[in-house]
Amino acid sequence: MQQEEVKKMLEILRSAIQMEIDGKEFYQQAGEKSSNKLARELFQGLASEEDDHRRKFEEIYEALKKGQDWPAVEPPSGKGKQLESIFLKASKELGSEIKIAQSELEAIETAMNMELKTYDLYQALAAEERGHHLVLLDSYEYLTDPTGWFTVKEHWTLDGG
C-alpha cells in the first residue's frame, strides 16, 4: 500500500474505532436506563459486540501504523445468534406480556439508525477496497499476459485473417 493510502486507511480506521466506542457507550447507557429485561439484555449484548469490533479495528490500525500488512481478522464469533436467542427466550418467558417503554423504543430506533450509518461506512470502505483489488488484478493480468489482456479487454479476435 502506498503511504497516502495507508494514511487514508488509518484515518478511516480511527473513525471506525470511535464509532464503535460511541456505539458501546450508547448501548451501555440505554441498557442502564431500560426497565425492560429484554431491552437491557439486548443493549448489553450489543455493547459487548461493539467492544469486539473496536478491538479488531485497533488490531488492524496498529499493524498498518507499524508498516505491517493487513492482519488476518477472525470472522464474527456468532454472537449475533446469541442476541437472536435473547428474543426467543423472552418470547417464551413473557409471551404476550412484553411491555416496552417509549424510551426503549426510541433507544432502539436511534441504535438502528446508528448501525445503518456504520454499515454504510463499512460498505463504502469495502467497495473502495474491492476497487483497489480489481485495479491490482487488472494490472497483474496485463503484466503477466499483455496479449491475453488486450484480447479480453478490447474484445479482439484472433482469426488469422
Secondary structure, 3 states (H helix, E strand, C coil): CCHHHHHHHHHHHHHHHHHHHHHHHHHHHHHHHCCCHHHHHHHHHHHHHHHHHHHHHHHHHHHHHCCCCCCCCCCCCCHHHHHHHHHHHHHHHHHHHCCCCHHHHHHHHHHHHHHHHHHHHHHHHHHHHHHHHHHHHHHHHHHHCHHHHHHHHHCCCCCCC
